Amino acid sequence: MSQAVTLKATPRTGKGSRAAIKLRKSGFVPGIVYGHKKDTASVAVSAEELDRAIRVHHVRMLELEVDGKPETVLIREVQWDVFGKHMIHVDFERKSRTDKVKVTVPVELRNAPKQTGGGVLDQPLHKLHIECLLGSIPEAIRIDITNLTLGHPIHVSDLALPEGVQVLETKEAVVVQLKLPGVEAEVAAPEAGVGPEVIKPEKKKADEEEDEKKK
């Protein structure tokens, strides 16, 4: 399960692109908190702390403290600049730890094959779409490839998953394999209805927020 992370947020009163630019220059990321039949709240969070939570701890869920009041939230969408270096906006969705959610998690390969048979390592899936309880999102799906051999790829159906975690790609999808140079990799498509890696917001935002996030 992902490491528990708490992030402090402050209410945001300024609206529009100018206020958002000023926040970013001060080291903060503008965002919104919505869901659970509560009013949408505009907030600002430390860019450094949010970046660490996402890139280092690989969290999707965290405890967001707004004026000292903690709320369990899912990082529903993060918007980055064109270079993918700086965050420009973040959406938090209020959730309960017992809610089921669909997220993407990285695949981590452990060790190295004992025998390659002249094959080279090929990993068609570096991330997996999963469904599980919010409080049980794993940091990653880890695979020991010590016994991986040529002609015997590891499929989704072969994965040892944490309890309560369901992979949404098809069971026949190849996660990692050894293949001979020049031979086309075996890849299976994800199941219909599986979304892209970036999780899109599930509700419409006010025009002001949409304008702000685009700039």
C-alpha positions in Angstrom: 0.0 0.0 0.0 1.2 3.5 -0.7 2.9 5.5 2.1 0.5 7.7 4.1 1.2 11.3 3.1 -0.3 14.5 4.6 -0.3 17.7 2.6 -1.3 21.1 4.0 -3.5 23.4 1.9 -4.6 27.0 2.3 -7.8 28.5 1.0 -7.4 30.4 -2.2 -9.4 33.6 -2.7 -7.8 35.0 -5.8 -9.4 34.1 -9.1 -8.2 34.1 -12.7 -4.9 33.6 -14.5 -3.0 36.5 -12.8 -3.7 35.2 -9.3 -2.7 31.7 -10.4 0.6 32.9 -12.0 1.4 34.8 -8.8 0.8 31.6 -6.7 3.1 29.6 -8.9 5.9 32.1 -8.7 5.6 31.9 -4.9 6.1 28.1 -5.0 2.5 27.0 -4.8 0.1 25.1 -7.1 -3.5 26.3 -7.4 -6.1 23.6 -7.1 -9.7 22.6 -6.2 -11.2 20.1 -3.8 -14.6 18.7 -4.7 -16.9 15.7 -4.1 -18.9 14.0 -1.3 -21.8 16.5 -1.7 -19.7 19.4 -0.3 -19.0 22.7 -2.0 -16.0 23.0 -4.3 -13.2 24.7 -2.5 -10.3 26.6 -4.1 -7.0 25.8 -2.5 -3.2 26.3 -2.9 -0.6 23.6 -2.0 3.2 23.6 -1.9 4.5 22.7 -5.3 7.6 21.0 -3.7 5.6 18.9 -1.3 3.0 17.8 -3.9 5.8 17.0 -6.4 7.5 14.9 -3.8 4.3 13.1 -3.0 3.7 12.2 -6.6 7.2 11.5 -7.9 8.9 10.1 -4.8 6.1 8.4 -2.8 3.9 7.7 -5.9 0.7 8.4 -4.0 -2.7 8.8 -5.4 -4.5 9.2 -2.1 -3.4 11.6 0.7 -4.7 13.5 3.7 -5.3 17.1 2.7 -5.4 19.6 5.6 -7.3 22.7 4.9 -7.3 25.2 7.8 -6.2 22.3 10.0 -9.2 20.1 9.0 -8.0 16.8 7.4 -9.8 15.3 4.4 -9.1 12.1 2.6 -8.7 12.9 -1.1 -7.7 11.3 -4.4 -5.4 13.2 -6.7 -7.8 13.1 -9.6 -5.8 15.2 -12.2 -2.6 17.1 -12.3 -1.8 19.5 -15.1 1.8 20.1 -16.0 3.5 22.7 -18.2 4.5 21.8 -21.8 7.9 20.4 -20.6 6.3 18.2 -17.9 8.5 19.8 -15.2 6.2 22.2 -13.3 2.6 21.6 -12.1 0.1 24.3 -13.0 -3.1 22.9 -11.5 -4.3 20.0 -9.4 -7.8 18.5 -8.8 -8.5 16.7 -5.5 -11.6 14.6 -5.1 -12.9 13.9 -1.6 -13.2 10.2 -0.9 -13.6 7.6 1.8 -11.0 5.0 2.3 -13.6 2.4 1.6 -14.5 3.8 -1.8 -13.5 1.8 -4.9 -11.4 3.8 -7.3 -9.7 3.2 -10.7 -6.1 4.4 -11.0 -2.8 3.6 -12.8 0.2 2.3 -10.9 3.7 1.6 -12.2 5.2 -1.9 -12.8 8.5 -2.5 -11.1 10.7 -5.4 -12.3 12.9 -7.1 -9.7 16.2 -9.0 -10.3 17.3 -10.3 -13.8 16.6 -13.4 -15.8 18.9 -16.4 -15.0 18.9 -17.4 -18.6 18.0 -15.2 -21.6 18.5 -17.7 -24.4 19.8 -14.8 -26.6 16.6 -12.8 -26.0 16.4 -9.2 -24.8 14.1 -7.9 -22.2 10.9 -6.3 -23.5 8.3 -4.6 -21.3 5.1 -3.7 -23.2 3.3 -2.5 -20.0 5.1 -0.1 -17.7 1.9 0.9 -15.9 -1.3 -0.9 -15.2 -4.9 0.3 -14.7 -6.2 -1.2 -11.5 -9.4 -1.0 -9.4 -9.2 -1.3 -5.6 -10.2 0.4 -2.4 -8.9 3.9 -2.0 -7.0 2.9 1.2 -5.4 0.0 -0.5 -3.7 1.5 -3.6 -0.3 -0.1 -4.0 2.8 1.9 -4.8 3.6 -0.4 -7.6 3.0 -3.9 -9.0 6.3 -5.7 -8.5 7.4 -8.6 -10.6 10.3 -11.0 -9.9 11.7 -11.9 -13.4 14.5 -14.2 -12.1 12.8 -17.2 -13.8 11.6 -15.4 -16.9 12.6 -17.4 -20.0 12.4 -17.0 -23.8 9.0 -18.0 -25.2 7.3 -17.8 -21.8 6.1 -14.2 -21.3 4.5 -13.0 -18.0 0.9 -12.1 -18.7 -1.5 -10.1 -16.5 -3.1 -13.4 -15.5 0.3 -14.5 -14.0 0.7 -11.5 -11.7 0.7 -11.9 -7.9 -1.6 -9.0 -6.9 -2.2 -7.5 -3.5 -5.5 -8.5 -1.9 -8.4 -6.7 -3.3 -6.5 -5.3 -6.4 -7.9 -6.0 -9.8 -6.0 -5.3 -13.0 -8.2 -3.9 -15.8 -6.1 -4.9 -18.7 -7.0 -8.1 -20.4 -5.7 -11.3 -18.8 -3.8 -12.1 -22.0 -1.9 -8.9 -22.1 1.9 -9.3 -21.9 3.5 -7.4 -19.1 7.1 -8.4 -19.7 8.9 -10.9 -21.9 12.2 -12.0 -23.5 12.2 -11.7 -27.3 14.8 -12.3 -30.0 16.2 -9.2 -31.6 14.2 -8.3 -34.7 11.1 -10.3 -33.6 7.9 -8.3 -33.1 6.8 -8.1 -29.4 3.6 -9.7 -28.3 1.2 -7.1 -27.1 -2.4 -7.5 -26.0 -4.8 -4.5 -25.9 -6.4 -3.4 -22.7 -10.1 -4.2 -22.0 -12.7 -1.9 -23.5 -13.5 0.9 -21.2 -10.1 1.2 -19.6 -9.1 4.8 -19.6 -5.8 6.5 -20.5 -3.0 6.9 -18.0 -4.0 10.4 -17.1 -7.1 10.3 -15.0 -9.6 12.9 -16.2 -11.9 14.9 -13.9 -15.3 13.4 -13.4 -17.2 16.7 -13.1 -17.4 20.0 -14.9 -15.6 23.0 -13.3 -16.7 26.6 -13.3 -15.6 28.6 -16.3 -13.2 30.6 -14.1 -11.4 27.4 -13.1 -11.3 26.1 -16.7 -9.8 29.4 -17.9 -7.3 29.4 -15.1 -6.1 25.9 -15.7 -5.4 26.4 -19.4 -3.1 29.3 -18.7 
